[in-house]
Amino acid sequence: ALMPTLITHLASPVVVVHTYSAMTIERIMTTKDENKQPKFGLVELRPFLETIFGALFGIVDNTNNNENEYAMKCVMRTLSVANEEIMPATQAVLDKLTAALGRVAKNPRNPQYNHFLFESIAVLIKSVCQKEPGATTAFEQFLFPPFQLILQMDVSEFTPYVFQIF
C-alpha cells in the first residue's frame, strides 16, 4: 500500500522529496524478515517495475540535477530484485544507463553516483546473461563504444569499472 505513494513522490520536482522517496524504496527492498528473507521481493515488486523505472529514470534524465546517487542506488537495487524479470525492458534500461554514463563521463563529480551507475550496468548484465548466456555478445557490442570512449578520454575514475565489467 505504501509503494504506489512512494513511486508517485519520485516524480516530485522537489529534490528532497524524490530523493527521500528513492532512498525509502531502496531501503524497503533491502529489509529482511526474521528468517533473513526479503520483506519486499520480486513478487511484491513485479506490479511496479514499469512505473518505478519510469519514475527513477525521470530523475536520472533530469539534466538540472541528474546525479542523484539515491535514485541511482534505487535503480541498482530494483534491477537486483527484479533479476530475470528485467529481460523485456533490458534495451530500454541499458539505453538510459549508457546515456547517463555518457553525461557523467564528461565531468565525473559524484563518485557515489558513478559507482551505483556502474553497479547498475553490472547487475543488468548479470541478470540477463544468467538467463540468456547468448546476450553477452549483444552487451559487448552495445557497451564497447561508450567504454572505448571512456578509455580514449582517459577518465581515470571510470577505468577500473570499465575493466571490471568487460
C-alpha positions as CSV (number, residue, x, y, z in Angstrom):
1,A,0.0,0.0,0.0
2,L,3.0,2.3,0.6
3,M,4.8,1.6,-2.7
4,P,2.4,3.4,-5.1
5,T,2.6,6.6,-2.9
6,L,6.4,6.4,-2.8
7,I,6.6,5.9,-6.6
8,T,4.3,8.9,-7.1
9,H,6.7,11.0,-5.0
10,L,9.6,10.0,-7.3
11,A,8.0,12.3,-9.8
12,S,8.2,15.3,-7.5
13,P,10.1,18.3,-8.8
14,V,11.4,18.9,-5.3
15,V,14.8,17.2,-5.0
16,V,14.4,16.4,-1.3
17,V,11.0,14.7,-1.9
18,H,12.1,12.5,-4.8
19,T,15.5,11.7,-3.1
20,Y,13.8,10.6,0.1
21,S,11.3,8.6,-1.9
22,A,14.1,6.8,-3.8
23,M,16.0,6.2,-0.6
24,T,13.0,4.8,1.2
25,I,12.1,2.4,-1.8
26,E,15.7,1.2,-1.8
27,R,15.7,0.6,1.9
28,I,12.3,-1.3,1.7
29,M,13.9,-3.6,-0.9
30,T,16.8,-4.4,1.5
31,T,14.7,-5.1,4.6
32,K,14.6,-8.7,5.6
33,D,12.3,-10.6,8.0
34,E,13.4,-12.7,10.9
35,N,14.1,-15.7,8.6
36,K,16.5,-13.4,6.5
37,Q,14.1,-13.4,3.6
38,P,13.3,-10.1,1.8
39,K,10.1,-8.5,3.0
40,F,9.7,-6.9,-0.4
41,G,10.9,-9.2,-3.0
42,L,10.3,-9.9,-6.7
43,V,6.7,-11.0,-6.2
44,E,5.8,-7.7,-4.5
45,L,7.9,-5.6,-6.9
46,R,6.7,-7.1,-10.1
47,P,3.5,-5.0,-10.5
48,F,5.5,-1.8,-10.0
49,L,8.5,-2.4,-12.3
50,E,7.5,-0.3,-15.2
51,T,6.3,2.7,-13.1
52,I,9.3,2.6,-10.8
53,F,11.8,2.5,-13.6
54,G,9.9,5.3,-15.4
55,A,10.0,7.5,-12.4
56,L,13.6,6.7,-11.4
57,F,14.9,7.4,-14.9
58,G,12.9,10.6,-14.9
59,I,15.2,11.7,-12.1
60,V,18.3,10.4,-13.7
61,D,17.4,12.0,-17.1
62,N,16.8,15.4,-15.5
63,T,19.9,17.4,-16.6
64,N,19.4,20.0,-13.9
65,N,20.2,17.6,-11.1
66,N,20.7,14.2,-12.7
67,E,23.5,12.9,-10.5
68,N,21.2,11.8,-7.6
69,E,23.1,8.9,-6.0
70,Y,20.0,7.8,-4.1
71,A,18.0,7.4,-7.3
72,M,20.8,5.5,-9.0
73,K,21.2,3.3,-5.9
74,C,17.4,2.6,-6.1
75,V,17.9,1.7,-9.8
76,M,20.6,-0.7,-8.9
77,R,18.6,-2.3,-6.1
78,T,15.5,-2.5,-8.3
79,L,17.5,-4.3,-11.0
80,S,18.9,-6.6,-8.4
81,V,15.5,-7.6,-7.0
82,A,13.9,-7.8,-10.5
83,N,16.6,-10.1,-11.6
84,E,15.4,-12.0,-14.7
85,E,12.1,-10.1,-14.8
86,I,14.0,-7.2,-16.3
87,M,14.6,-9.1,-19.6
88,P,11.7,-7.5,-21.6
89,A,13.0,-4.0,-20.6
90,T,16.7,-4.7,-21.0
91,Q,17.3,-2.5,-24.0
92,A,15.4,0.5,-22.6
93,V,17.2,0.3,-19.2
94,L,20.6,-0.1,-20.9
95,D,19.8,2.9,-23.2
96,K,19.1,5.0,-20.1
97,L,22.1,3.8,-18.2
98,T,24.5,4.4,-21.1
99,A,23.0,7.9,-21.7
100,A,23.7,8.7,-18.0
101,L,27.2,7.3,-18.4
102,G,27.8,9.5,-21.4
103,R,26.8,12.6,-19.5
104,V,28.9,11.9,-16.4
105,A,31.9,10.8,-18.3
106,K,32.4,14.3,-19.5
107,N,32.8,15.6,-15.9
108,P,32.7,12.9,-13.2
109,R,32.0,14.7,-10.0
110,N,29.9,12.4,-7.8
111,P,31.8,9.2,-7.0
112,Q,28.8,7.5,-5.3
113,Y,26.5,8.2,-8.3
114,N,29.2,6.9,-10.6
115,H,29.7,3.7,-8.5
116,F,26.0,2.9,-8.5
117,L,25.7,3.6,-12.2
118,F,28.4,1.0,-13.0
119,E,26.9,-1.4,-10.4
120,S,23.5,-1.0,-12.2
121,I,25.1,-1.9,-15.5
122,A,26.9,-4.9,-13.9
123,V,23.7,-6.1,-12.2
124,L,21.8,-5.8,-15.5
125,I,24.4,-7.8,-17.4
126,K,24.4,-10.5,-14.7
127,S,20.6,-10.8,-14.5
128,V,20.2,-11.0,-18.3
129,C,23.2,-13.3,-19.0
130,Q,22.3,-15.8,-16.3
131,K,19.0,-16.4,-18.1
132,E,20.3,-15.9,-21.6
133,P,24.1,-16.5,-21.9
134,G,24.0,-15.6,-25.6
135,A,23.2,-12.0,-24.6
136,T,26.8,-11.4,-23.7
137,T,27.7,-10.6,-27.3
138,A,24.9,-8.1,-27.5
139,F,26.1,-6.4,-24.3
140,E,29.7,-6.3,-25.6
141,Q,28.6,-4.7,-28.8
142,F,26.4,-2.2,-27.1
143,L,28.8,-1.2,-24.3
144,F,32.0,-1.2,-26.4
145,P,31.6,2.2,-27.9
146,P,30.9,4.1,-24.6
147,F,33.6,2.2,-22.8
148,Q,36.1,2.8,-25.6
149,L,35.3,6.5,-25.4
150,I,35.9,6.5,-21.6
151,L,39.3,4.8,-22.2
152,Q,40.2,7.3,-25.0
153,M,39.2,10.3,-22.9
154,D,41.3,8.8,-20.1
155,V,38.6,9.2,-17.5
156,S,40.7,7.7,-14.7
157,E,37.8,7.5,-12.3
158,F,35.9,5.1,-14.7
159,T,38.8,3.0,-16.0
160,P,38.7,0.4,-13.2
161,Y,34.9,0.0,-13.7
162,V,35.3,-0.5,-17.4
163,F,37.9,-3.2,-17.0
164,Q,35.8,-4.9,-14.3
165,I,32.7,-5.1,-16.4
166,F,34.5,-6.0,-19.6
